[in-house]
């Protein structure tokens, strides 16, 4: 029987705790374009729902670029201050936002990114960021 590690797409890395495969992309795009790229691989933008997965994703993105901001799959596009994961599940109790975040500065910060000190931040979805995709092993 093939292990889950071997069932990840090319260049994706398996994370045992979340039982998912992840890849940090070293290219910039708007949130919607990043989500479309992940969809092409059969997945979504990454969903760090707990501390263990969040740490794994931070290490993954920092190995690609430790100074860039990265999209992950969390927005409040549907309803302001009602943050939802890319799969439509509401944000739970794990929420390592940066100090004073999310603040919706300017009134249109509806997408989440890894920001300073690897904390979460809300930013306009039209910003250009690198991104992390998540797929289920085959």
C-alpha positions in Angstrom: 0.0 0.0 0.0 1.3 3.5 -0.9 1.8 5.9 1.9 0.0 9.2 1.9 3.4 10.9 1.5 3.8 9.3 -1.9 0.3 10.3 -2.9 0.9 14.0 -2.8 1.1 15.9 -6.1 4.6 16.7 -7.4 6.3 19.2 -5.1 3.6 19.1 -2.5 4.5 18.1 1.0 2.5 15.8 3.3 1.5 16.9 6.8 0.5 14.0 9.0 -1.5 16.0 11.5 -3.9 17.5 9.0 -3.6 14.6 6.5 -3.2 17.0 3.7 -0.6 18.0 1.1 0.7 21.6 0.8 2.8 23.7 -1.5 4.0 27.3 -1.1 4.2 29.0 -4.5 7.0 31.4 -5.2 4.8 33.6 -7.4 2.6 36.6 -6.7 -1.1 36.9 -7.6 -4.4 38.3 -6.4 -6.4 36.1 -4.0 -8.8 34.9 -6.7 -6.0 34.0 -9.1 -4.2 32.1 -6.3 -7.4 30.2 -5.4 -7.8 29.3 -9.1 -4.2 28.0 -9.3 -4.9 25.8 -6.3 -8.2 24.6 -7.9 -6.2 23.6 -11.0 -4.2 21.2 -8.7 -7.5 19.9 -7.3 -7.3 21.8 -4.0 -7.9 25.1 -2.3 -5.8 27.8 -0.6 -4.4 26.3 2.6 -6.5 26.3 5.7 -4.4 26.4 8.9 -7.2 25.5 11.3 -4.9 24.7 14.3 -1.5 25.6 15.7 0.2 22.4 14.4 -0.9 23.0 10.8 -0.2 26.7 11.1 3.4 26.1 12.2 3.9 23.6 9.3 2.7 26.2 6.8 4.9 28.9 8.3 7.9 26.6 7.9 6.8 25.7 4.4 6.4 29.3 3.2 9.6 30.5 5.0 11.6 27.9 3.1 10.3 29.5 -0.1 10.6 33.2 1.0 10.9 34.3 4.6 10.1 37.9 3.9 7.1 37.7 1.6 3.4 37.8 2.6 1.4 34.7 1.6 -2.3 34.1 1.0 -4.1 31.3 2.7 -7.7 30.2 2.4 -9.7 32.5 4.7 -12.0 35.4 3.8 -14.9 37.5 5.1 -16.0 38.4 1.5 -19.5 37.0 2.1 -20.2 38.8 5.3 -18.0 41.4 7.0 -16.3 40.0 10.2 -17.7 36.5 9.5 -14.4 34.8 8.5 -14.9 31.6 6.5 -12.3 29.0 5.4 -12.0 28.2 1.7 -14.2 25.1 2.1 -17.1 27.2 3.6 -16.5 26.3 7.3 -16.6 29.1 9.8 -13.3 30.2 11.5 -13.0 28.4 14.8 -11.3 29.4 18.0 -7.8 29.2 16.6 -7.1 32.7 15.2 -3.5 34.0 15.5 -4.2 37.4 14.1 -1.6 40.1 14.5 -2.2 42.8 17.1 -5.3 44.8 16.3 -6.2 42.5 13.4 -8.4 41.9 11.6 -9.2 45.7 11.3 -10.7 46.1 7.8 -8.6 49.2 7.4 -9.9 51.1 4.4 -13.1 49.1 4.5 -12.2 46.4 2.0 -9.8 44.0 3.7 -11.6 40.7 3.1 -8.7 38.2 2.6 -6.2 36.8 5.0 -2.5 36.6 4.7 0.6 35.5 6.6 2.0 38.9 7.7 4.7 40.3 10.0 6.1 37.8 12.5 4.0 35.1 10.8 0.8 36.5 12.3 -2.4 36.7 10.3 -3.6 39.9 8.7 -6.6 41.1 6.7 -5.8 42.8 3.4 -7.6 43.7 0.2 -8.1 40.6 -2.0 -6.7 42.6 -4.9 -3.2 42.7 -3.3 -0.5 40.7 -4.9 0.8 38.0 -2.6 2.6 34.6 -2.8 0.3 31.7 -1.7 0.0 28.2 -0.2 -2.2 25.5 -1.7 -3.7 22.5 0.0 -4.8 19.2 -1.6 -6.1 15.9 -0.3 -3.7 13.0 -1.0 -4.9 10.7 -3.8 
